[in-house]
Amino acid sequence: MVFASNAQQKNLQYFRPNSQLGLNVFETSKEDTIAYEGVRVRVGGDFAMQFQSLDQSNDANNLVELGSDFNLPSANLNLDVQLIDGVRMHLKLYLSSQHHEETWVKGGHIQIDKLDFVSPGLLEELMKYTTITIGLDEFNYGDAHFRRTDNARAIFNPFVGNYIMDSFSTEAFGEITLQKNGLLLVAGITNGKLNQSVTVNENTDNKPSFYGKIGFDESLGSEMRFRLTGSIYSNHGTSTGTYLYGGDRTGGRYYNVLHTIPDVDGATQGGEFEGRFNPRFKKLTAFQINPFIKYKGIEFFGIFERALGSNTTTGTVAQKEGDFTQLAGELVYRFGQDERFFIAGRYNTVKGQALESDTQDLEITRLNLGGGWFLSKNIVLKAEYVDQNYKGNAWTGRFAGAQFDGVNLEAAISF
């Protein structure tokens, strides 16, 4: 079915291929290479299954024992429609995920690269460099979200896991992207909400989120590519803005880690999002800097990110939110015919304080080592070793001295 569907797939304008061909594609290109031939509907999907073999421990010795077995497979359904010349719609459904076994809509958007539907040739020169995107979907803060696994869409990620501070959310948004001669500029706004509602009460303090990106992306000769971007995100509403690092409702990539053994009442601690970290600042300003270098089969991608809280609690003792710094560097070597094989390593750390008054840092480190094989442009097999540690005396409860490590195998299909 995968091969039959792939053979019948339609080429769409200004579209990132959902296959190996989409590797290292960030914003969709402004090259107008696909002729408009009427409405085209492209039905695609993503499927991923992992075999997980992890061990874990902490100072309290109260974490559940993890065995070696298969996780619940995850699946996405993707609908992309060329509506009119230069206008395309995207819709993604999560068919199965760790957090939701039932089908539900992740989000969707409309992408406008031409304004001919308003008037032929309207702002034609400007639209050669401009993309307008509107919807309720993931928005373009940072570059890390282009490489992460989105539920079952694992084909762009050289590893099984995502980043510790995983900047990804789906909110009502609108953004404008300008691309010309390698220069990139993004400006956007969201309503700051993951869960949409029009009701208000005395505790409501909704504020919009503003975000932007500036960068440079250019090929230096036939074998070298260099990209450098800087992004910023800001929300100062106490009832919005907490979702940037907690907006992925599919769950974490490592199953059942950091869950405690049930107590005498049967109660247990731990959820489906463990292994990642959300600062949960009520008023958040974040910025992310991403270098990307590719030379022949070698590629490097990096993250320098700061998440800054600015809310001050009211009460007997006022406390101001703190800040966290995330660093990540990953090195990938792709080789063989059409770079079908790869080996990779990533080191990721998060360090900081939840409150400005805290005297000790919370720190998490993660090492990923792995490799993979593209059986075809739509099928990838991956193997990964992961070692994650919660360091320092600031951690309490089940996180004090917590650690998990082991091997994951993943098979993924995207078309």
C-alpha positions in Angstrom: 0.0 0.0 0.0 2.9 2.4 0.8 4.6 1.8 -2.5 1.3 2.0 -4.5 0.3 5.3 -2.7 3.8 6.8 -3.2 3.7 6.0 -7.0 0.4 7.9 -7.3 1.4 10.9 -5.2 0.8 14.3 -6.7 3.5 17.0 -6.9 2.4 20.1 -5.0 3.7 23.7 -5.2 6.0 25.0 -2.5 5.9 21.7 -0.6 8.4 19.8 1.7 8.6 16.2 0.6 7.5 13.8 3.4 10.4 11.4 2.7 14.2 11.3 2.6 13.9 14.1 0.0 12.7 16.4 2.8 15.8 16.0 4.9 17.4 19.3 5.8 14.5 21.2 4.3 13.5 24.0 6.6 11.1 26.7 5.3 9.4 25.6 2.0 11.2 26.9 -1.1 10.0 29.8 -3.1 11.1 28.2 -6.4 8.0 28.0 -8.6 8.8 24.7 -10.4 5.4 22.9 -10.3 2.7 24.0 -12.8 -0.8 24.4 -11.5 -3.2 22.0 -13.1 -6.3 22.3 -11.0 -7.1 20.9 -7.5 -4.8 18.2 -6.4 -5.2 16.1 -3.3 -2.2 14.3 -1.7 -3.0 11.7 0.9 0.1 10.8 3.0 0.9 9.1 6.2 3.5 8.3 8.8 4.0 5.1 10.8 6.6 4.4 13.5 7.3 1.5 15.8 10.0 1.2 18.5 11.5 -1.7 20.3 12.6 -0.2 23.7 15.1 -1.7 26.1 15.9 0.8 28.9 17.0 0.6 32.5 16.4 3.3 35.1 17.2 4.2 38.7 17.0 7.0 41.2 18.2 7.7 44.8 14.9 6.6 46.3 14.9 3.4 44.4 11.2 3.7 43.7 11.0 3.7 39.9 9.3 0.9 38.1 11.4 -1.8 36.4 11.5 -1.4 32.6 11.6 -4.5 30.4 12.4 -4.9 26.7 9.5 -4.9 24.4 7.6 -3.0 21.7 5.9 0.3 22.3 2.4 1.1 21.0 3.0 2.0 17.3 2.1 5.6 16.4 0.5 6.8 13.1 -0.4 10.1 11.4 -2.7 10.8 8.4 -1.7 13.8 6.3 -3.9 15.6 3.8 -2.3 18.2 1.5 -4.5 20.0 -1.1 -3.4 22.3 -3.9 -6.5 24.5 -3.9 -5.6 27.2 -6.5 -2.4 28.4 -8.0 0.0 29.3 -5.2 -2.4 28.3 -2.4 -2.1 25.0 -0.5 -3.9 23.5 2.5 -2.3 21.1 5.1 -4.2 19.0 7.6 -2.6 16.4 10.0 -4.4 13.8 12.1 -2.8 11.8 14.9 -4.3 8.3 14.5 -2.4 6.9 17.4 0.1 8.2 19.9 1.4 7.5 23.4 -0.8 10.1 25.0 -3.9 9.6 22.8 -4.9 6.2 21.5 -7.9 7.7 19.7 -7.7 9.7 16.5 -7.7 13.5 16.8 -6.6 16.5 14.7 -3.1 17.9 15.3 -3.8 21.0 13.3 -3.9 22.5 9.9 -3.1 25.7 7.9 -3.3 27.4 4.6 -0.1 28.5 2.8 -0.3 31.3 0.3 2.6 31.9 -2.1 0.7 33.8 -4.8 -2.1 36.4 -4.7 -3.3 35.7 -8.3 -6.7 34.5 -6.8 -7.3 38.1 -5.7 -6.2 39.7 -9.0 -3.8 38.3 -11.7 -0.3 39.5 -11.0 -1.2 41.2 -7.7 2.1 42.0 -5.9 3.8 39.5 -8.2 7.3 40.7 -7.5 6.8 40.8 -3.7 5.2 37.3 -3.7 8.3 35.8 -5.4 9.9 36.1 -2.0 6.9 36.0 0.4 4.9 33.2 2.0 1.8 33.8 4.2 0.7 31.0 6.5 -2.5 31.1 8.6 -4.1 28.3 10.7 -4.0 26.4 13.9 -0.9 24.4 13.7 2.8 24.3 14.6 4.4 27.7 14.1 7.9 28.5 13.0 9.9 29.3 16.1 13.5 28.0 15.9 14.9 25.4 13.5 14.8 22.4 15.9 11.1 21.7 15.1 12.0 20.9 11.5 14.3 18.0 12.6 12.2 16.5 15.5 9.9 13.5 15.4 6.3 14.6 15.2 4.4 11.7 16.6 4.9 9.1 13.8 6.8 11.4 11.4 10.3 10.2 12.4 11.9 10.2 9.0 13.7 13.6 9.5 15.1 12.8 12.9 18.4 10.9 12.9 17.6 9.7 16.5 14.6 8.2 18.3 14.4 11.0 20.9 13.7 14.7 20.5 15.4 17.5 22.4 15.0 17.8 26.2 13.4 21.3 26.1 11.2 20.5 23.1 10.0 23.8 21.6 6.8 22.7 19.7 3.3 23.8 20.1 0.1 24.1 18.0 -1.7 27.4 18.4 -3.9 29.7 16.3 -1.4 31.7 14.3 -0.5 33.8 11.3 3.0 34.4 10.0 4.8 36.0 7.1 8.1 34.6 5.7 10.4 36.4 3.4 13.2 34.6 1.5 15.6 36.3 -0.9 19.2 35.5 -1.9 19.7 33.3 1.1 18.3 35.8 3.6 15.4 34.8 5.8 12.9 36.8 7.8 9.9 35.4 9.7 7.3 37.4 11.7 4.3 35.9 13.4 1.7 36.0 16.1 -0.3 33.3 17.9 -3.1 33.5 20.5 -0.9 31.8 23.0 -3.3 28.9 23.6 -2.9 25.2 23.1 -6.5 24.5 24.2 -8.9 26.9 22.5 -11.7 28.6 24.4 -13.6 31.9 24.3 -14.8 31.8 27.9 -13.1 34.2 30.4 -13.2 34.5 34.2 -11.5 36.4 36.9 -8.3 34.3 36.5 -8.0 34.9 32.8 -5.0 36.9 31.6 -4.8 36.0 27.9 -2.1 37.6 25.9 -0.9 36.9 22.3 2.5 35.4 21.6 4.8 37.2 19.2 7.7 35.4 17.5 10.2 36.0 14.8 13.2 34.6 13.0 16.1 36.1 11.1 18.8 34.1 9.3 20.9 33.2 6.4 20.8 30.0 4.4 23.1 29.5 1.4 25.1 26.9 -0.6 28.8 27.8 -0.8 29.7 25.8 -3.9 28.3 22.4 -4.8 29.3 20.6 -1.6 28.9 23.1 1.2 25.8 24.6 2.8 25.7 27.0 5.7 22.6 28.2 7.6 22.5 30.3 10.7 19.2 31.6 12.3 18.1 33.3 15.4 14.5 33.1 16.7 12.6 34.8 19.5 9.2 34.1 21.2 7.5 36.1 23.8 4.2 35.8 25.8 3.4 37.8 28.9 -0.1 36.5 29.8 -0.3 34.4 33.0 -2.9 32.1 31.5 -1.2 31.8 28.1 2.4 31.3 27.0 3.2 28.2 29.0 2.9 25.8 26.0 6.0 26.4 24.0 7.8 23.5 25.7 4.7 21.5 26.5 2.5 21.8 23.4 3.2 18.3 21.9 0.2 16.4 23.1 1.4 13.0 21.7 3.7 12.2 24.7 7.4 11.8 25.2 9.6 9.6 23.0 10.7 7.3 25.8 7.9 5.3 27.2 7.2 4.8 31.0 10.5 6.4 32.1 10.6 8.0 35.6 7.3 6.3 36.7 7.2 5.3 40.3 6.2 1.9 41.8 2.6 2.1 43.0 2.3 2.8 46.7 0.0 1.0 49.2 -3.0 2.9 47.8 -2.1 2.1 44.3 -1.0 5.7 43.5 1.9 6.3 41.2 3.8 9.3 39.9 4.8 10.0 36.3 3.0 10.7 33.1 3.3 10.2 29.3 5.6 13.2 28.8 8.6 12.2 31.0 12.1 12.5 29.7 11.6 16.0 28.5 11.5 19.3 30.5 9.1 22.2 30.5 10.1 25.2 32.5 6.4 26.1 32.9 7.1 29.8 33.2 3.8 31.8 33.2 5.4 34.8 31.5 8.0 33.5 28.9 10.5 35.0 26.6 12.7 32.5 24.7 15.3 32.8 22.0 17.0 30.1 20.0 20.1 30.2 17.8 20.7 27.4 15.3 23.8 26.8 13.2 23.6 24.2 10.5 26.5 23.2 8.3 26.6 20.4 5.7 29.8 19.5 3.9 29.4 16.5 1.6 28.0 13.8 3.8 28.8 15.5 7.1 26.3 17.7 8.8 26.2 19.6 12.1 23.1 21.1 13.8 23.3 23.0 17.0 21.0 24.7 19.5 21.7 27.6 21.9 18.5 28.4 23.7 17.4 30.6 26.6 14.0 30.4 28.3 13.5 33.4 30.6 10.6 33.8 33.0 9.4 37.2 34.2 6.3 36.5 36.3 6.3 37.5 39.9 3.9 35.7 42.2 1.6 37.6 44.6 1.2 36.7 48.2 3.1 36.8 51.4 6.5 36.2 49.7 6.9 37.4 46.1 9.0 35.1 43.9 10.2 35.8 40.4 10.6 33.1 37.8 14.1 32.1 36.8 15.7 31.0 33.6 17.0 27.9 31.8 19.7 27.4 29.1 19.6 24.6 26.6 22.6 23.5 24.6 22.6 20.8 21.9 25.0 19.7 19.2 24.5 16.8 16.8 26.9 15.5 14.2 25.6 13.2 11.4 27.6 11.4 8.7 25.6 10.2 5.7 27.2 7.9 3.3 26.6 5.2 0.6 24.6 5.6 -2.6 22.2 8.6 -2.2 23.4 8.8 1.4 21.2 5.9 2.4 23.2 5.1 5.6 24.1 7.4 8.5 25.8 7.4 11.9 25.1 10.1 14.4 25.8 11.5 17.8 24.0 14.2 19.9 24.7 15.8 23.3 22.0 17.8 24.9 21.9 19.7 28.2 19.4 21.9 30.1 20.5 23.9 33.2 18.9 26.6 35.2 16.5 27.6 38.0 12.8 27.6 38.2 12.8 30.6 40.5 15.3 33.5 40.6 15.8 33.0 44.3 16.9 29.3 43.9 20.5 28.8 45.0 21.2 25.6 43.0 20.7 24.7 39.4 18.5 21.9 38.0 20.5 20.1 35.3 19.6 17.4 32.8 22.1 15.8 30.4 21.4 13.4 27.5 23.7 11.5 25.2 22.4 9.9 22.0 24.5 7.7 19.8 23.0 5.9 16.8 22.7 5.2 13.1 20.3 4.2 10.4 19.5 2.9 7.0 17.0 4.3 4.4 15.7 1.2 2.7 14.0 3.5 0.3 13.3 7.3 0.4 10.1 6.5 2.4 11.4 3.8 4.9 14.1 4.2 7.5 15.4 1.9 10.2 17.2 3.4 13.2 19.1 2.2 16.3 19.9 4.5 19.2 21.7 4.4 22.5 20.4 7.0 25.0 21.8 8.0 28.5 19.9 10.7 30.4 20.8 12.0 33.9 19.3 14.4 36.4 22.2 16.1 38.1 22.7 18.2 41.2 21.1 18.4 44.6 18.3 20.7 43.5 16.2 17.7 42.2 13.8 16.2 44.7 11.5 13.3 44.9 11.7 10.8 42.0 14.0 13.0 40.0 16.8 13.1 42.7 19.6 11.1 41.2 17.4 9.8 38.4 18.9 8.2 35.3 17.8 6.0 32.5 19.8 4.5 29.6 19.6 1.7 27.0 18.8 1.0 23.4 15.9 1.8 21.1 15.2 0.4 17.7 12.8 2.2 15.4 11.2 1.5 12.0 9.4 4.4 10.4 7.6 5.0 7.1 6.6 8.4 5.7 5.0 9.1 2.3 
